[in-house]
Amino acid sequence: MKTVTASEVPGGSLLSLYIGGGAYIDCYSTTVSGSVSQAQYVEAFYTTLLFKLERAVLRVAFSSSTDAEAKELALGQASSFAIWRVENRREAELLLAAGRTRSWLMAGPATDQHRNSTRLHFGSAVVPKSNGRLGIEITALKSFYRVYSRALLLAARSRLENAESH
């Protein structure tokens, strides 16, 4: 249960809407013990130390965000967070947009051999430019996206596990 793995985008998910349109898409998942709600997952994800570092960079370049705002986003009380706006939301999913990038989070009961556990998903999409191309910058950053996405999901899972043990 301690791994973050690349996974298929779940069919019918909000992220799956970008499949087949030429977008760069990645999807990662992990399992955490116990029952974790979507709101708990979103709040944990956006309040990890790793994501706070990203928020600090964004504060310099664009806008600031706080842990309280992350909680409002998690509870469905906010339609934006830092540079992202809520593109769509379901009970167990959140899709955020910032320019051509999308960030997607989903939490639900694990359906594999893990009982009393929650499957956490995190994915990204980068939609092509109007000319249908992703651009050299996206192609160059794919490796970074893969490593950073895994690290973000791992940090969120660790935060949730630490919260459960206290």
C-alpha positions as CSV (number, residue, x, y, z in Angstrom):
1,M,0.0,0.0,0.0
2,K,3.0,2.3,0.2
3,T,3.4,3.0,-3.5
4,V,2.2,5.5,-5.9
5,T,1.6,4.0,-9.4
6,A,0.8,5.3,-12.8
7,S,-2.7,4.2,-13.6
8,E,-5.4,4.4,-16.3
9,V,-7.7,7.3,-16.1
10,P,-11.0,5.9,-14.7
11,G,-13.7,5.7,-17.4
12,G,-16.4,8.3,-16.9
13,S,-14.2,10.5,-14.7
14,L,-13.9,14.2,-15.2
15,L,-10.3,13.7,-16.3
16,S,-11.4,11.2,-19.0
17,L,-13.2,14.1,-20.8
18,Y,-9.7,15.1,-22.1
19,I,-8.8,11.7,-23.6
20,G,-8.6,11.7,-27.3
21,G,-8.3,15.5,-27.8
22,G,-4.6,15.6,-28.1
23,A,-4.0,16.6,-24.5
24,Y,-1.1,15.4,-22.4
25,I,-2.7,13.3,-19.6
26,D,-1.2,11.5,-16.6
27,C,-2.9,9.7,-13.8
28,Y,-1.5,8.3,-10.6
29,S,-3.1,6.4,-7.7
30,T,-2.3,5.0,-4.3
31,T,-4.2,3.4,-1.5
32,V,-4.5,4.7,2.1
33,S,-5.9,2.7,5.0
34,G,-9.3,3.7,6.3
35,S,-12.1,5.8,4.9
36,V,-11.0,9.1,3.5
37,S,-13.6,11.6,2.1
38,Q,-13.0,13.6,-1.0
39,A,-12.9,16.8,1.2
40,Q,-10.3,15.3,3.5
41,Y,-8.2,14.3,0.5
42,V,-8.4,17.7,-1.3
43,E,-7.6,19.6,1.9
44,A,-4.6,17.2,2.7
45,F,-3.3,17.5,-0.9
46,Y,-3.3,21.3,-1.0
47,T,-1.9,21.7,2.5
48,T,1.1,19.4,2.3
49,L,4.6,21.0,2.7
50,L,5.4,20.2,-0.9
51,F,2.3,22.0,-2.2
52,K,2.9,24.9,0.2
53,L,6.2,25.4,-1.6
54,E,4.4,25.5,-4.9
55,R,1.9,28.0,-3.4
56,A,4.9,30.2,-2.3
57,V,6.2,30.3,-5.8
58,L,2.7,31.1,-7.1
59,R,2.3,33.9,-4.5
60,V,5.4,35.6,-6.0
61,A,4.2,35.2,-9.6
62,F,0.4,35.3,-9.4
63,S,-1.7,35.2,-6.3
64,S,-1.6,33.9,-2.7
65,S,-3.5,31.1,-1.1
66,T,-4.0,29.9,2.4
67,D,-4.7,26.6,4.2
68,A,-8.1,28.1,5.1
69,E,-8.8,28.6,1.4
70,A,-7.7,25.1,0.6
71,K,-10.3,23.8,3.2
72,E,-13.0,26.0,1.6
73,L,-12.1,24.4,-1.8
74,A,-12.3,21.0,-0.3
75,L,-15.7,21.6,1.2
76,G,-17.1,23.0,-2.0
77,Q,-17.3,26.5,-0.6
78,A,-14.9,28.1,-3.1
79,S,-14.9,28.2,-6.9
80,S,-11.2,29.1,-7.1
81,F,-7.9,28.5,-5.3
82,A,-4.7,30.3,-6.1
83,I,-4.4,30.3,-9.9
84,W,-7.0,27.6,-10.4
85,R,-10.7,27.8,-10.9
86,V,-13.1,24.9,-10.4
87,E,-13.9,23.6,-13.8
88,N,-16.2,20.8,-12.5
89,R,-16.8,18.9,-9.3
90,R,-18.6,15.7,-8.3
91,E,-19.0,14.1,-4.9
92,A,-15.8,12.2,-5.3
93,E,-14.0,14.3,-7.9
94,L,-12.5,17.8,-8.4
95,L,-11.3,19.2,-11.7
96,L,-9.4,22.5,-11.6
97,A,-8.2,24.6,-14.5
98,A,-5.5,27.1,-14.9
99,G,-4.9,28.2,-18.4
100,R,-4.2,25.1,-20.5
101,T,-3.5,22.9,-17.5
102,R,-6.0,20.8,-15.5
103,S,-5.5,19.2,-12.1
104,W,-7.8,16.4,-11.0
105,L,-8.3,14.6,-7.7
106,M,-10.6,11.7,-6.9
107,A,-11.1,9.6,-3.7
108,G,-13.2,6.5,-3.3
109,P,-13.3,3.1,-1.7
110,A,-10.5,0.8,-2.9
111,T,-12.0,-1.9,-5.1
112,D,-9.0,-4.2,-5.1
113,Q,-7.7,-6.5,-2.4
114,H,-7.4,-3.7,0.2
115,R,-10.4,-3.7,2.6
116,N,-11.4,-0.7,4.6
117,S,-9.1,1.5,2.5
118,T,-9.5,4.4,0.1
119,R,-8.0,4.8,-3.4
120,L,-6.6,8.3,-4.1
121,H,-6.2,9.4,-7.7
122,F,-4.3,12.5,-8.9
123,G,-4.0,13.4,-12.6
124,S,-3.1,16.3,-14.8
125,A,-4.0,17.3,-18.3
126,V,-2.5,19.9,-20.6
127,V,-4.7,20.8,-23.4
128,P,-3.2,21.6,-26.8
129,K,-2.8,25.1,-28.1
130,S,-5.3,26.3,-30.7
131,N,-3.0,25.0,-33.4
132,G,-3.5,21.5,-31.9
133,R,0.1,21.2,-30.6
134,L,1.1,20.9,-26.9
135,G,4.2,23.0,-27.4
136,I,7.9,22.4,-26.8
137,E,7.7,23.5,-23.1
138,I,5.1,20.8,-22.3
139,T,7.1,18.1,-24.1
140,A,10.2,19.1,-22.2
141,L,8.4,19.1,-18.9
142,K,6.7,15.7,-19.1
143,S,9.3,14.0,-17.0
144,F,9.0,16.7,-14.4
145,Y,5.2,16.4,-14.3
146,R,5.5,12.6,-13.8
147,V,7.9,12.9,-10.8
148,Y,6.2,15.9,-9.3
149,S,2.7,14.3,-9.6
150,R,3.9,11.2,-7.8
151,A,5.5,13.3,-5.1
152,L,2.4,15.4,-4.5
153,L,0.2,12.3,-4.2
154,L,2.7,10.6,-1.9
155,A,2.8,13.7,0.3
156,A,-1.0,13.8,0.5
157,R,-1.2,10.2,1.4
158,S,1.4,10.7,4.1
159,R,-0.5,13.6,5.5
160,L,-3.7,11.6,5.7
161,E,-1.9,8.7,7.3
162,N,-0.3,11.0,9.9
163,A,-3.7,12.6,10.6
164,E,-5.2,9.1,11.2
165,S,-2.5,8.1,13.6
166,H,-3.1,11.2,15.8
